[in-house]
Amino acid sequence: MIEGLTADAARLARGEVSARELVEYSLDRIEHDTLGAFRVTCAEQALDEADQADRWRGRERPPLLGVPVAIKDDTDLAGHITPFGCRGSHQPKTADSEVVRKLRAAGAIIVGKTNTSELGQWPTGETGFGTVRNPWDRERTPGGSSAGSAAAVAAGMVSGAVGSDGAGSLRIPAAWTGLVGLKPQRGRVSIWPHIDSFYGIAVAGPLTRTVEDAALLLDVLTGNHPEDIHRPPAPAEPYRRAVEREPGRLRIALSFRTPFGVPSAVDPEIRSAVLRLANALTDLGHDVFPADPDYGLIGLNFLPRGTAGVADWLEATPDAEPEPATITEAFLGRHFGRRLVPIARRLEPRTARRIGRIFERADVVLTPATARLPLRIGALTGRGWLATGHLAAGACPFCWAWNVLGWPAIGVPAGLSAGGLPIGAQFLGRENDEATLLSLAAQLEAAERWPDRHPADTEKTAHGVA
């Protein structure tokens, strides 16, 4: 069975399982998938690459040699279309994205592309190619927009997956499926052939079962294409070393304030779970205290980029067939968003200084990842743009500010609701400080043991190699 990136790479290296066996298991799970996680699989190519991995005889073994992974359907894979959840006539891509190139260089085997909500706009898995369901409760969404990637990892179809995050699209599905979702520093992971996706708010990152897996995948993906415009300083050491190191006593600001500047109705079970996590961090020796970042009017910086990004994508894909809410979003982007993006960009340093003052008192900020438990399938169906946005923002108000700043954040499990649904929290970090987030999250994982929790569907349908 699939155990995770680190564990599966180790099993392959020890010869306990072959790459072909592991990939066959993954493809079999996907073939019998009733969650709708994948839009397309790459079975023939994946099996051929598995056989090549089994014949590998080099001196230094690539870190993910023979490990089955998935990519989100906003990522270019040569020979396949990149519809980004939007129906229409799409032309196959002629080249791999930088994310795919790095995965292949690390020996990973891409078994398919996962479903995403249309242009990554909404925190659900209801896409132009079907509905993605949550393995913890099939009547609920796994969250989005990296819905299929989260469902695939949570249900044990792949060892790990790459998603993207423009407003929480990694951290929201991580929260609602019991996973770790890491949003890296802007530019840490190259998104080439894009150089400024959604005007800097969207990044690519890992969705995994464990913090160590997230660090391993981030190590694989870290680095820039020569034409990238966002180029943060290189990490001082591999991120996996941060996971192995104790974080020391940290100052952790606990905040339930949303970036919208108004109180949000946080589900009582979520509030209780995050408070319990705060107590667990105190028990681990950290100084946890209530304090809120000063977000100001950060929404005025975010909305132009999101709407303009949608308009850009649709104009570059003239044969796409978007939904009505997406058409409205693009209209706003063409007529208002693009005019305001330059102003938003000029305001970003001032916004960063204001919000960054929280780090004069704290090393990390702890917040809920979402305000609500996983939404039911169809919660957004049939709504107009305004009603959809209102419901989505009310359910998921906590993540998007760090996309405006471009700073790193990590989503971690915070427990289960009384009904057995996953609850998530997030750690928000300083600019370029993924290492502290990973070290703290790994320490918490050792105490909480969340990788031991699995959705019932995983156990019911698991079969194949041992």
TABEL-V440829 format. One line per field, one symbol per residue. psi: psi as a letter, one per 20 degrees, with the letter a starting at -180 (. if undefined). burial: + if it has 9 or more other C-alpha atoms within 8 Angstrom, else -. A space follows every 50 residues. Layout:
psi->???
burial->???
//
This chain:
psi->rphrggghhggghijhqqhggghggghggghjpjikhphqrlgghghghg hghhjpkrgopqhkojpprqqqkjppopiqrmiljpraoqpqqiqqrhgg ghgghiiqooirpqqqqokkhqlrkorijrppqpihoijqqirrilghgg ggghjkhrhrqparoikjighghggijkrpooorqpigppjpjqilplli iprqaqorhrhhgggghhggiprqqhjqhonrqqqhrqhhhhhipqiroq oopppjpqiijqqqnpphhgggghhghghhhghijqopqpqpqnhblhhi hgghggghhgggghhimijqmrrghhggghghgghgghhighggghiggg gggghiihjhhqhqpprqhriqrpqqpjhipiqrgghghggghhhmihhh hihghjrqqppqqjaqrhjkqqqqrqpprrpjlhgggggghhghhhhhlh iipqqhhghhiprbq.
burial->++-+++-++-++----+++++++++++-++----+++++-+++--++-++ +-++---------+++++++++++++++-+++++++++-+-++--+++++ ++++-+++++++++++++++-++++++++-++++++-+-+++++++++++ ++++++++++++++++++++++++++++++++++++++++++--+-++++ ++++++++++++++++++++++-+---+---+------++-++--++--+ +++++-+++++--+-++--++-++--++-+++---+++---++-+--++- ++++++++++++-+-----+-+--++++++++++-+++-++--+--++-- ++-++++++--++++++++++++++-+-------+--++-++-+++++++ +++++++++++++++++---++++++++++-++++++++++++++----+ ---++-++---+----
//
